[in-house]
Amino acid sequence: MSEPQRTEPSAGPVPDALLARLFGEIGRLLVGEADFARPFMAALPQEPFRRQPGDGEAFLPVLRDWPDCLARAPEEQPALASVTDALSGLSPFLRWRQNPNYRVSPPNSGFLDGYGYSEIAGPYGLVEGGIRCGVLLLGPHIFYPAHRHPAEEIYIPLNLGAWQRGEAEIVAGGWTDRPAGAVIHHPPGVPHAMRAGERALAALYLWRGDLATEARLDAAGAAMRS
């Protein structure tokens, strides 16, 4: 596997047009969903954006898979083309992070080499917001075990991936394939897990409610393997 190219982050300001396009497209993807989506839509940042420097790193090993995820997304779901165009334009400005709880105690071997996320809006994001909104990236075959957090969450996969949601599915070891463009809702405190297949998985995420408390692995989830 080739090493990702290390690039210096852009020193200029994040273009308003790219941010507006991304948040607008996320809102469009949520239109027509159940009532749970409405508060997320209402909380998406709007112009004028309140800028922040963004917290994180310009480079993580999993970024080797970022271009492939962006390229495949509109092939898997054409409705994602505008989202991935905006994300491509934002890529030089993104800062990438890893949950500090996982950095201290990784859930499984190789996890940190194939995991990262970039927050675009929220406490660690490029702009302030009443929600946390960004993108998760998992490398091929990476298993993200059962975890939970007090924030309510929506995921929108950009690529095909497998999800577990709720105690019953996790205990039973079952998995549900979620296609690109699906809208996945996790109420506060509901455990969930994800895994990528032969190719990497990227997914938009949105949090509302408790934005300060990071996800923690379930004790049972930490012991499970794909």
HELIX and SHEET records of a PDB file:
HELIX    1   1 ASP A   16  LEU A   30  1                                  15    
HELIX    2   2 ALA A   37  ALA A   43  1                                   7    
HELIX    3   3 PRO A   61  ASP A   65  5                                   5    
HELIX    4   4 TRP A   66  GLU A   76  1                                  11    
HELIX    5   5 PRO A   78  LEU A   80  5                                   3    
HELIX    6   6 ALA A   81  LEU A   90  1                                  10    
HELIX    7   7 SER A   91  PHE A   93  5                                   3    
HELIX    8   8 PRO A  100  VAL A  104  1                                   5    
HELIX    9   9 LEU A  112  GLY A  114  5                                   3    
HELIX   10  10 GLU A  167  ALA A  172  1                                   6    
HELIX   11  11 ALA A  219  ALA A  223  1                                   5    
SHEET    1   A 5 TYR A 115  ALA A 121  0                                        
SHEET    2   A 5 ARG A 132  LEU A 138 -1                                        
SHEET    3   A 5 LEU A 201  ARG A 208 -1                                        
SHEET    4   A 5 GLU A 152  PRO A 157 -1                                        
SHEET    5   A 5 ILE A 184  HIS A 186 -1                                        
SHEET    1   B 5 THR A 176  ARG A 178  0                                        
SHEET    2   B 5 GLY A 161  ARG A 165 -1                                        
SHEET    3   B 5 HIS A 192  ARG A 195 -1                                        
SHEET    4   B 5 PHE A 143  ARG A 148 -1                                        
SHEET    5   B 5 ARG A 216  LEU A 217 -1                                        
END                                                                             
